Amino acid sequence: MTIVEAIKKAQKTTGTIKRESDPIYLYQPTNKTDCTRMFTVDKGYQGKLYFNFISNRWNPGLKDFLADDWIVGEKLNLDEAFLEP
């Protein structure tokens, strides 16, 4: 799906999106000054997910806007996320 379709769907579910072609990165679009927060997703012991904060204000390129492989991402557990870059 397109980035717009994925964001609309994610707002009703997990609040995050990612690309099927690059599933290690997770994006959390917001209306805050953070804009879109960017995380990596790592699977740990017994499939537990770990979210590592990369940056605020992700700047998508033209290829990101035109891509049709966007999907809804995992729900962030910010209590367990590593939020320092």
N, C-alpha and C positions, 0 to 999 in steps of 0.2 A: 504494500500500500504506500501511498505518498506520505511525506512527512506531516502534512496537514491532517490527513485521515488518521495517522497513528497518534498524533497529539490529541485529537478529539476523542478517540477511543480510550487512550490512556488516562485522560482526565476523569473518566467515569470508573476507572479500575485502579491501576497501580500508580499512575502519575509519572511514569517513565517510559522512554522509548529507546530503541536501539536498532542497529542495522543487522539484518541477517548475514550480510557479507563481512561484518566486523563486530561479532557479538561480545567482545571483551569490553567494549565501551557502552556506558549507560548514560543517558541524558535525562535531566529533570527540568523541563521547561517551567518557568514561573513568571509571575508578574512583579516580582520583587526586584530590588536593585542587583541581586545576584544574576538576573536574567536566566540563562540556562546553565545549570550546574552539571559538571561532567565527572563521572566516576569510572573506575574499572571494576569489573566483577571477577572475582576469583572463587573457584570451588575448593573448599577445604575438606577436612576430614568428614566422612560420611555425607558428602554432598552439601555441607553447610556453605552458604554463600557469604562472601566477605566483600564489602564495598569500600573502595579506596578513593577518596576525594582527589580529583586532579585540579580542577579550577572552576571558577565562576566565569560567566560571560563567554561561553563557547561561541566561536565564530564559524558558522557553517560556510562551506564553499559552494559554488554553483553545482558541483556534482552531488552534494548532499541534498540540495533543494530539488534536483531533478530525479534523484533516485526513487525507485519504486519498491525497494526491499525493506522499508521501515516496518517494524513490528512493535507491539507493546512489550516493554521490558519488565523485569522483576520489580516487586515492591521493595522499596528501600526500607531497611530497618536502621534508622539513624542512631538508635541507641547502641548499635554494634558496628556502625560505620567508622572507619578511620577518616576523620575530617580534616586533618592537617596535611597539606601538600608535602 
